[in-house]
Amino acid sequence: MFTGIVQGTATVVTTTLKDQFMQLTLEFPQTHCEHLQSGASIAINGTCLTITAFNDNQIQFDLIMETLRVTNLGRLQPGDQVNFERAARIGDEIGGHLLSGHIHGQASIVKIEQPADNRIIWFEAPAQIIKYILPKGFVALNGCSLTIGEVEANRFNVYLIPETLTVTLFGQAAVGDLINIEVDSQTQAVVDTVERYMQQSSH
């Protein structure tokens, strides 16, 4: 499980595309490399990945075809940066909301507004995702737990504070970027339940 509190950014060292999957090696800040073990989980841009090997502060992951299809990780190039969060341990403080690291799809950045001391980013999401995006609800974007601001048709925005811009990739986000999105599981359960009820009652 993850909390959506991104711990920092890691840098892509190598991406090796093989048949139906990709090997990804990332360089992490040394301070986040204690107690590493193969088989442990780290969320990369919000995507739960399993450590396959590590050497000092370089960590390797295998990405299967479905992960490459659903997330933005397949487009990574050496030198790119990613958000990361190591898996939560029992007893850790949960500052965000509980996340599984299973990405539902991608949203594209369509507008960035910059009033004083914060940044408002507008996203456009596919129809199958936008129905789970509710004002003041939670969403995870590239692994960041964020509160949804306004929702208009297939677009929504989030307000980012300076701390989020410093620690995560959102400080360098640009219009056109594709961002991994994980909808809040409780919101998803409620919306799906209501949808099923409406369908049954209309028959």
PEHU-V774564 format. One record per residue. N is the residue number from 1. RES is the residue in one small letter. SS is DSSP state (h for helix, s for strand, l for the rest). PHI is phi as a letter, one per 20 degrees, with the letter a starting at -180 (none if undefined). OMEGA is omega in degrees with one decimal (none if undefined). Layout:
BEGIN
N,RES,SS,PHI,OMEGA + N,RES,SS,PHI,OMEGA
END
This chain:
BEGIN
1,m,l,none,178.1 + 2,f,s,c,-176.6 + 3,t,l,d,-178.0 + 4,g,l,n,173.8 + 5,i,l,e,-176.5 + 6,v,l,f,-174.9 + 7,q,l,e,179.9 + 8,g,s,q,178.8 + 9,t,s,c,175.4 + 10,a,s,d,-175.9 + 11,t,s,d,178.5 + 12,v,s,f,176.9 + 13,v,s,e,178.7 + 14,t,s,b,170.3 + 15,t,s,c,-179.1 + 16,t,s,d,179.3 + 17,l,s,e,175.8 + 18,k,s,c,-179.2 + 19,d,l,f,175.6 + 20,q,l,m,174.7 + 21,f,s,b,-178.0 + 22,m,s,c,171.2 + 23,q,s,e,-175.4 + 24,l,s,c,175.2 + 25,t,s,d,-178.4 + 26,l,s,c,174.0 + 27,e,s,d,-176.3 + 28,f,l,d,170.5 + 29,p,l,g,-175.6 + 30,q,h,g,-176.0 + 31,t,h,f,-179.3 + 32,h,h,d,-175.7 + 33,c,l,d,178.8 + 34,e,l,e,176.7 + 35,h,l,l,175.1 + 36,l,l,f,172.2 + 37,q,l,b,176.9 + 38,s,l,f,-178.8 + 39,g,l,n,177.7 + 40,a,l,f,-176.7 + 41,s,s,d,171.1 + 42,i,s,c,176.1 + 43,a,s,e,178.2 + 44,i,s,d,-171.0 + 45,n,l,l,177.4 + 46,g,l,n,-177.5 + 47,t,s,e,179.6 + 48,c,s,f,178.3 + 49,l,s,c,-178.5 + 50,t,s,d,177.5 + 51,i,s,f,176.9 + 52,t,s,d,177.8 + 53,a,s,a,175.6 + 54,f,s,b,179.1 + 55,n,s,b,-174.7 + 56,d,l,l,-177.6 + 57,n,l,d,173.3 + 58,q,s,d,-175.0 + 59,i,s,c,-176.3 + 60,q,s,d,178.8 + 61,f,s,c,171.3 + 62,d,s,d,179.5 + 63,l,s,d,-179.6 + 64,i,s,e,-174.1 + 65,m,h,g,-177.7 + 66,e,h,f,177.6 + 67,t,h,f,179.6 + 68,l,h,f,-177.3 + 69,r,h,f,-171.1 + 70,v,h,e,-171.4 + 71,t,l,d,177.9 + 72,n,l,e,-174.9 + 73,l,h,f,-178.9 + 74,g,h,f,-179.4 + 75,r,h,e,-177.5 + 76,l,l,f,176.2 + 77,q,l,c,176.2 + 78,p,l,g,-177.4 + 79,g,l,n,176.5 + 80,d,l,f,176.7 + 81,q,s,d,179.1 + 82,v,s,c,171.0 + 83,n,s,f,174.0 + 84,f,s,c,171.5 + 85,e,s,b,174.7 + 86,r,s,f,-174.8 + 87,a,l,g,179.2 + 88,a,l,f,175.2 + 89,r,l,d,176.3 + 90,i,l,g,-179.4 + 91,g,l,n,176.8 + 92,d,l,f,173.3 + 93,e,l,f,178.6 + 94,i,l,d,-177.2 + 95,g,l,e,-178.1 + 96,g,l,d,171.5 + 97,h,l,b,-174.3 + 98,l,l,f,-179.4 + 99,l,s,c,178.5 + 100,s,l,e,-174.1 + 101,g,l,n,176.4 + 102,h,l,d,-172.8 + 103,i,l,f,179.8 + 104,h,l,e,-178.7 + 105,g,s,r,-178.1 + 106,q,s,c,174.5 + 107,a,s,d,179.5 + 108,s,s,d,176.3 + 109,i,s,f,-177.9 + 110,v,s,d,179.9 + 111,k,s,a,176.0 + 112,i,s,c,177.3 + 113,e,s,d,-176.9 + 114,q,l,c,170.9 + 115,p,l,f,-177.7 + 116,a,l,g,171.2 + 117,d,l,m,170.5 + 118,n,s,b,-177.6 + 119,r,s,c,177.2 + 120,i,s,d,-180.0 + 121,i,s,d,176.6 + 122,w,s,e,-179.8 + 123,f,s,c,171.1 + 124,e,s,d,-175.2 + 125,a,s,c,177.2 + 126,p,l,f,-176.5 + 127,a,h,g,-176.1 + 128,q,h,f,179.1 + 129,i,h,d,-172.1 + 130,i,h,f,-179.1 + 131,k,l,f,177.8 + 132,y,l,e,-178.2 + 133,i,l,e,-175.5 + 134,l,l,d,179.5 + 135,p,l,g,-179.4 + 136,k,l,m,173.7 + 137,g,l,e,179.4 + 138,f,s,d,170.0 + 139,v,s,b,174.6 + 140,a,s,d,-178.9 + 141,l,s,d,-172.5 + 142,n,l,l,176.2 + 143,g,l,n,178.7 + 144,c,s,e,173.6 + 145,s,s,f,-176.3 + 146,l,s,c,176.1 + 147,t,s,e,-179.1 + 148,i,s,f,176.5 + 149,g,s,e,178.8 + 150,e,s,e,174.0 + 151,v,s,c,179.3 + 152,e,s,c,-178.1 + 153,a,l,l,-177.7 + 154,n,l,d,179.8 + 155,r,s,c,176.1 + 156,f,s,b,177.6 + 157,n,s,c,172.8 + 158,v,s,c,178.0 + 159,y,s,d,-176.2 + 160,l,s,d,178.6 + 161,i,s,e,-178.7 + 162,p,h,g,-179.3 + 163,e,h,g,179.3 + 164,t,h,f,-179.7 + 165,l,h,f,-178.9 + 166,t,h,f,-171.9 + 167,v,h,e,-172.5 + 168,t,l,d,179.2 + 169,l,h,f,-176.4 + 170,f,h,f,175.5 + 171,g,h,f,-179.2 + 172,q,h,d,-179.2 + 173,a,l,f,-179.8 + 174,a,l,c,175.6 + 175,v,l,g,-178.3 + 176,g,l,o,177.9 + 177,d,l,f,174.5 + 178,l,s,d,-171.1 + 179,i,s,d,176.1 + 180,n,s,f,-178.7 + 181,i,s,c,171.6 + 182,e,s,c,-179.2 + 183,v,s,f,-179.5 + 184,d,l,f,-173.8 + 185,s,h,f,179.2 + 186,q,h,f,176.4 + 187,t,h,f,-179.6 + 188,q,h,g,-179.2 + 189,a,h,f,-179.6 + 190,v,h,f,-178.1 + 191,v,h,f,-179.9 + 192,d,h,f,179.5 + 193,t,h,f,179.4 + 194,v,h,f,179.0 + 195,e,h,g,-179.9 + 196,r,h,f,-179.5 + 197,y,h,f,-180.0 + 198,m,h,f,179.0 + 199,q,h,f,-178.9 + 200,q,h,f,-176.3 + 201,s,h,f,179.5 + 202,s,h,e,178.8 + 203,h,l,e,none
END
